[in-house]
Amino acid sequence: MKNKLLLGLASVGVILAIGTAYVLGLKQNSLPPAFNPASNPYASGIYAEGIIEALQSSGSNINIYPEVAGTVNYIPVKEGQDFSSGDVLLSIDDSVQKATTLQARAQILVAQAALKSAQDAYSKQKAAADMDSRAVSKDALDGARDAVGLAKANVELMQRQYDTAASLLAKYQIKALSNGKIISINTAVGSYVSAQGVYDTYTQQAKPIMVIGDVGDSLAVRCYVDEVLLQRLPSLSEIDAYMFIRGSEMKIPLKIVRLQPNVSPKIQLSNQRTERVDVRVLPIIFSFNKPVNVALYPGQLVDVYIGKTHVQ
């Protein structure tokens, strides 16, 4: 009886093993891709990863860092807003520095009053000495003249201290140096900022308090070509390129703006700590006409292929 039971259990195990193997061996139909990956439109095109940014006449997007530390108390602008040269972009609490500046101004007034008093005393003694040389001793007259000189030096010192305090006070207001557009604001009223920017609790890194670009809606794409591909890069007059939008089937023709002739270490485009930066790249900037009803924003990563002639 015991042997029959063991034989039955073994048979069931064999049947289960065969059934499992059959099920696992069935061919699973793979899901279709959400979109086709970007394909090289050139016979021997060069691939480069790119990042969209505001079109600039030089450099890239402008990162704003304050020169002083403090608590943000006023932000009169919004993301996407155009601004003009001289507009206030952000204000930092300046109550302590304002008190220091007012104190320095008061010290100037005290120093000026002391100077006037010393000048009056010297004038009286000088007038008395002119009338009668025996009325005032030479030592007293020299002392009065030296007191005027010291008072003048003190006024100049107080003026320099006031100018320094006033100059520092002006730094608590960040003003635009030229016309532009707000791309992103990374701080809020009540946040503490410093010369290192603002602390981001998500990335646990310091970020600029504000990023601005050129005025208008013109966009560009900054590509980074690996140094090992530079020998295959066409001349500037022959460069033709396409940009592929990730997550879509769309490709957009590009027009070269400029090439930055300096091969430098690759930057962390995706800001991932595991991203390789042990390669060197050449930055190339392209402009493009933004298609209607297409979502494109500064900071967006795209795929770019560079060649001589494009395929229709």
C-alpha positions in Angstrom: 0.0 0.0 0.0 2.8 2.4 0.9 4.6 1.7 -2.4 1.4 2.4 -4.4 1.0 5.8 -2.6 4.6 6.7 -3.4 4.2 5.7 -7.0 1.0 7.8 -7.3 2.7 10.9 -5.8 5.6 10.5 -8.2 3.3 10.2 -11.2 1.5 13.4 -10.1 4.9 15.2 -9.8 5.9 14.1 -13.3 2.6 15.2 -14.8 2.9 18.7 -13.0 6.5 19.0 -14.2 5.5 18.3 -17.8 2.6 20.7 -17.7 4.8 23.5 -16.2 7.4 23.0 -18.9 4.8 23.1 -21.6 3.2 26.3 -20.3 6.6 28.0 -19.8 7.6 26.9 -23.3 4.7 28.6 -25.0 5.8 31.6 -27.0 4.7 34.9 -25.4 3.6 37.6 -27.8 5.7 40.7 -27.1 4.0 44.0 -26.7 4.4 46.4 -29.5 6.7 49.4 -28.8 5.0 52.6 -27.7 6.9 54.4 -30.5 9.7 53.5 -32.9 13.2 54.5 -31.7 15.0 57.2 -33.7 16.7 55.8 -36.7 19.7 57.3 -38.5 18.4 59.3 -41.6 21.9 59.5 -43.0 24.1 56.9 -44.7 26.8 57.6 -42.1 25.3 60.0 -39.7 26.7 60.8 -36.2 24.5 60.4 -33.2 24.6 63.0 -30.4 22.5 63.5 -27.3 21.0 67.0 -27.1 19.3 69.2 -24.6 16.8 72.0 -25.6 17.5 75.4 -24.3 16.5 79.0 -25.0 18.2 80.4 -28.0 21.1 82.6 -26.9 23.5 84.8 -28.9 26.3 83.3 -26.8 26.7 80.9 -23.9 23.6 79.0 -22.7 20.8 79.6 -20.2 21.7 82.0 -17.5 21.8 80.7 -13.9 21.1 83.3 -11.3 22.9 83.1 -7.9 22.7 85.8 -5.2 25.8 87.6 -4.0 24.4 87.7 -0.4 22.6 85.2 1.8 19.2 85.7 3.4 15.5 84.9 3.3 13.6 85.5 0.1 10.7 88.0 0.8 9.5 89.0 -2.7 9.4 87.4 -6.1 7.5 89.8 -8.6 8.0 87.6 -11.7 6.6 84.3 -12.8 7.9 81.4 -14.9 7.5 82.1 -18.6 7.3 85.8 -18.1 9.3 88.3 -20.2 11.1 91.0 -18.4 13.1 94.2 -19.3 16.5 95.4 -18.3 16.4 96.9 -14.8 13.3 94.9 -13.6 13.5 93.4 -10.1 13.5 89.6 -10.3 13.8 88.7 -6.7 14.3 90.4 -3.3 16.0 89.1 -0.2 15.3 90.3 3.4 17.6 93.3 3.9 16.4 94.6 7.3 19.8 93.9 9.0 21.8 95.4 6.2 19.5 98.4 5.9 20.0 99.1 9.6 23.8 98.9 9.1 23.5 101.3 6.2 21.4 103.8 8.2 23.9 103.5 11.1 26.8 104.2 8.6 24.8 107.3 7.3 24.3 108.5 10.9 28.1 108.2 11.5 28.8 110.3 8.5 26.5 113.1 9.9 28.3 112.8 13.3 31.7 113.0 11.6 30.6 116.0 9.5 29.4 117.8 12.6 32.8 117.1 14.3 34.6 118.4 11.2 32.6 121.6 11.2 33.3 122.1 14.9 37.0 121.5 14.3 37.0 123.9 11.4 35.1 126.6 13.4 37.6 126.2 16.3 40.5 126.5 13.9 39.0 129.5 12.1 38.6 131.4 15.4 42.1 130.6 16.6 43.5 131.5 13.1 41.6 134.8 13.2 42.8 135.6 16.7 46.4 134.8 15.7 46.1 137.0 12.6 45.0 139.9 14.8 47.6 139.3 17.4 50.3 136.6 17.1 50.6 136.5 20.9 46.9 135.7 21.4 47.3 132.1 20.3 50.4 129.9 20.7 51.8 128.2 17.7 51.3 124.8 19.3 47.6 125.5 19.9 47.2 126.7 16.3 49.0 123.6 14.9 46.8 121.4 17.1 43.6 123.0 15.8 44.8 122.6 12.2 45.7 118.9 12.8 42.3 118.4 14.4 40.7 119.6 11.2 42.8 117.2 9.2 41.8 114.2 11.4 38.2 115.2 11.2 38.3 115.3 7.4 40.0 111.9 7.3 37.3 110.5 9.6 34.6 111.9 7.3 36.2 110.2 4.4 36.5 106.9 6.3 32.8 107.1 7.3 31.8 107.9 3.7 33.7 104.8 2.4 32.0 102.6 5.1 28.7 104.0 4.1 29.4 103.4 0.3 30.3 99.8 1.1 27.2 99.3 3.2 25.0 100.9 0.5 26.6 98.8 -2.2 26.0 95.6 -0.2 22.4 96.7 0.4 21.7 97.0 -3.3 22.7 93.3 -3.7 19.7 92.2 -1.8 17.6 93.1 -4.9 18.4 91.1 -8.0 17.7 93.1 -11.1 17.9 92.1 -14.7 20.9 93.2 -16.7 19.1 92.8 -20.0 15.8 91.8 -21.5 15.0 88.2 -21.1 12.5 85.5 -20.1 12.1 83.5 -16.9 12.6 79.8 -17.6 12.4 78.5 -14.0 12.2 79.8 -10.4 13.7 77.3 -8.0 12.9 79.1 -4.7 9.9 80.6 -3.0 9.1 83.4 -0.5 10.4 82.3 2.9 13.2 80.1 1.5 16.8 80.7 2.5 19.3 81.4 -0.3 23.0 81.9 -0.4 25.8 82.4 -2.9 25.6 78.6 -3.6 22.0 79.0 -4.6 19.1 77.2 -2.9 19.1 73.7 -1.5 16.8 71.2 -3.3 15.3 68.7 -0.9 14.6 66.2 -3.7 18.0 66.1 -5.3 19.8 67.1 -2.1 22.0 69.5 -4.2 22.3 73.2 -4.6 20.5 74.8 -7.5 20.5 78.3 -9.0 17.6 80.3 -7.6 16.5 81.3 -11.0 17.2 80.3 -14.7 16.6 82.9 -17.4 16.9 82.9 -21.1 16.7 85.2 -24.1 13.5 87.1 -24.7 10.9 85.4 -26.9 10.0 81.8 -27.6 12.9 80.8 -29.8 14.5 77.5 -28.8 17.8 75.8 -29.6 19.3 72.4 -29.0 22.8 71.9 -27.6 24.4 68.7 -28.8 27.4 67.0 -27.4 29.4 65.0 -30.0 31.8 62.3 -28.6 35.4 63.1 -29.3 35.9 59.7 -31.0 33.4 60.8 -33.7 34.9 64.2 -34.4 36.8 63.0 -37.5 33.5 62.1 -39.0 31.9 65.5 -38.4 31.3 67.4 -41.6 32.5 70.9 -42.1 30.3 73.7 -40.8 29.1 74.7 -44.3 28.0 71.0 -44.9 26.4 70.1 -41.6 22.8 69.0 -41.8 21.0 67.6 -38.8 17.7 66.3 -37.5 16.3 66.2 -34.0 14.0 63.4 -32.9 11.6 64.0 -30.1 11.6 61.1 -27.6 8.2 59.5 -27.1 7.0 60.4 -30.5 7.6 59.7 -34.2 8.4 63.4 -34.9 11.7 64.6 -36.4 12.6 68.2 -36.8 15.2 69.7 -39.2 18.0 71.7 -37.5 20.0 74.7 -38.6 23.5 75.1 -37.2 24.1 78.3 -35.1 27.6 77.9 -33.9 30.2 75.4 -32.7 32.1 75.9 -29.5 35.6 74.9 -30.4 36.6 73.4 -27.1 36.4 69.7 -26.3 35.5 69.3 -22.6 34.3 66.6 -20.2 30.8 65.5 -20.7 28.3 67.2 -18.5 25.5 65.3 -16.6 22.6 66.0 -18.9 20.2 63.8 -17.0 21.7 64.8 -13.6 22.0 61.2 -12.7 24.9 60.3 -10.4 25.6 57.1 -12.3 25.9 58.9 -15.6 29.3 58.4 -17.2 31.4 61.6 -17.5 34.7 59.9 -18.4 34.3 61.0 -22.0 35.0 64.3 -23.7 32.6 66.0 -26.0 32.3 68.9 -28.5 29.3 71.2 -28.0 27.3 72.2 -31.2 24.3 74.5 -31.0 21.4 74.2 -33.5 18.3 76.3 -33.9 14.9 75.0 -35.2 11.4 76.2 -36.0 9.1 74.9 -33.3 6.2 72.9 -34.8 2.7 73.9 -33.9 1.0 72.0 -31.0 4.2 70.2 -30.0 5.3 70.3 -26.4 9.0 71.4 -26.3 10.6 72.9 -23.3 14.1 74.0 -22.2 15.9 71.1 -20.4 14.2 68.4 -22.5 16.5 65.7 -23.8 16.3 64.8 -27.5 18.2 62.5 -30.0 20.1 64.2 -32.8 21.7 62.8 -35.9 24.3 64.9 -37.8 25.2 64.3 -41.4 26.0 65.9 -44.7 22.8 65.5 -46.7 19.4 64.4 -45.3 17.2 61.6 -46.7 13.8 62.6 -47.9 
